[in-house]
Amino acid sequence: TKMNPAGLVIGHLKKNIRPDFLTQAWCKFYEILGNSTLITQEHTSKANFNSVHLCEAPGAFISALNHYISLNHRNLNFDWLAMTLNPYHESNGQPEIITDDRLILNTLDKWEFGPDYTGDIFQPKYHEHLLQTVSKRFIDGVSLVTADGSIDCQNNPNEQECTVMRLHNYEVMVGLNILKDRGSFVLKTFTIFECNTICRIYLLCCLFKSVEIQKPATSKSGNSEIYIVCKDYKGRKFAEPFIQSFFESENHENAMFPLRQIPRTFIDEIFKCSSYFSNLQIRTIERNIRSWFLKAEYYNEMKEIQSYVCKEFIKRYNLKPIREDQTLISKNVSKKYNKKTFDVSYAEKMSRRDLSLREEAEI
């Protein structure tokens, strides 16, 4: 935490900008919005901008987008729909669901939980149900889809990419099914080592005219989290064969494309990209380990970097507070939630895995 270059950003925003739903995810998505032209002149000329947010709880991406539009596109009529696991459904529980329901509770009509109300993206025909819902709700179509889903991999961190593979594949297919022509898609992913990840990125490169992979400065540099930012969708008519084939298939572990169908130049580019981000992560982890033994030297240097990053973040994205009537939820609601965190090491977590419920409760 002390070696995080963006460690001062959230504190500064909380004190001076006061967004209505500030989290690390808020900062990351605002940064992506500032770095990428996700809202084009075509959107502003029509005066309507509709977005759908997959696996969105607790709702920071929506809040960041609302703040960005309020500051930079004041004449734009912003409407949104989000999906997530339903925190009020009896079949859902920890650790899968997000317990922070401040935004959900106050904007319940804007959340879609699927045909069985669980909010599970894996439920049969979910993609068709969401398409029908979106078609009725947004006459102008969906201009932006985001997918920030993940699965708790702390018990098996070595297999993070494989653990979240199925979820990310579903997010892509559901997103492609509802996005309108020339729309944008933002997907969170992690390392790019497995064949299914490579196939997923290749499909996106075939269906969008612009695909970038970004690591926001406010995403902790020691983790493998990256974002795929896709712009200018070629249209559902090109994606439909892949969508149909995916949802008709019972085995999603097989690669989407055989290796011979993927150009060698694309594989080379993916290899460079994967090496670049993994080397940045390795460098950060090694620096953090060295800093443990030379705390004073590293911490003093990092304080200067943190101050610079914070100032640059505010300056680059021209961040200012928005009016109370532009926020998604009132400040009184925001203050009522206090997040409790329990910090344990990986070794401690592993030692607790085989305990009985009574033994775990006594710790």
Summary of the structure (lengths in Angstrom):
residues: 363
radius of gyration: 20.9
end to end distance: 25.3
largest distance: 61.5
contacts: 1071
relative contact order: 0.14
helix: 50%
strand: 13%
